[in-house]
Amino acid sequence: MSLCKAHPRSLSIGKLIVCLAVAISALLVEGTVVRATSYLSVTFDELIAGADVIFVGEVTDVRPFPLNTRDGPVIKTRVVFRVSDPLWGTSNVLEVFDFLGGE
């Protein structure tokens, strides 16, 4: 018999608390709105046409950092690339990209 399907009077206090915690968690999760991000698929040609820079390079540093905004701190990740072959839109030796979220 399942732990929480037993008659409440036959459960120990510890098991009853576990069952209540599971039930409350299920109710909270069920009411939570989950938002997903999706992107339209693009072809390789569309990807190239929309690129600001195109290069061959090597990652030299990855570092998360906090950014203070009026809504509170946001974690971003800075990635530094050493450019070995600039193909389009750059002549820099280094390119630095910042991404939302930590590493």
N, C-alpha and C positions, 0 to 999 in steps of 0.2 A: 504494500500500500504506500502511496506517495506520502511524503512528510506532511504536507499541508492538507491532504484530503482526509486525514483522520478526524474523528470527532474532537472539537475543541477541548472538551473536558478530559480527554485522554492524552493531551499534549502536555509536555513539561513547559514551564515558563520560558525557558531558553528557546525551545522549538516554536512556541507560539510567537515569540518576538521575531524570530527569523521569518516565519510565515507572514506576519504583519508587514515586516520590512520589504519582503518580496512583493506583496500585494500593493503596497504604497508606491514602490518604485515602478511597478508595471503601470499604475495609473498615471504617474507623472510622465513617464516616457511616452505613453499613448497620447497624451495631450500636447506633447512637444512638436512644434512645427520644425521640420527639417527642410533646409533650403540647399539646393544643389546648383552648382555652376556647370553649364554646358556650353560648348562652342560648336559652331557650324564647322563641318569638315572643310578643309581647303586642299587644293592640289599643290603639288610641289611648285609649279609655275606661279600660282597665286601667292604662295609663301615667299618666294624670291622677289616677286614684284612689290610686295608690301614691306620688305625688310628695310630697316634704316641702315644697318651695317651687316656686312658678311665678311667673315675672316676665318682663317685657320689659326688656332691658338691653343694655349695650355693654361689651365686654371692654376694660378699662383697663390690665391688666398680666398678663403670663404669665412665670413665672419658675421654672426648675427649682431644686431644693435637695436636699442630702443629709439623710437622716434616719438617725441611728445607732440600730440595733436590736441585740439580743443576738446575732443571727445575722450581724451586719455591716451596713455602710451600705446604704441603699436610696435610690434616686433617686425623688423625687416632683416633681410640677409643681403650683404654686399659680396659680390663675386668679382674678383679681379682676374683678368685674362692677360697673358703675355701674347701679343699678336705676332705670329711668325709669317703669315701670308695674308696681307690685307687685300680682299677681293673687291669690295664695294663699300663706299661711304666712310672709310676711315684711312688715315695714314698714321694713326697713333701707334706707339710701341705697346701701350697698355690700354685696355678697355675695361671700364667698371660698370657693372649692372647691379641695380638694387631690385630685390624681389620682396613681395609681401610674404611674411611668415618667417619663422626661424628655420635655418638649415633644412 
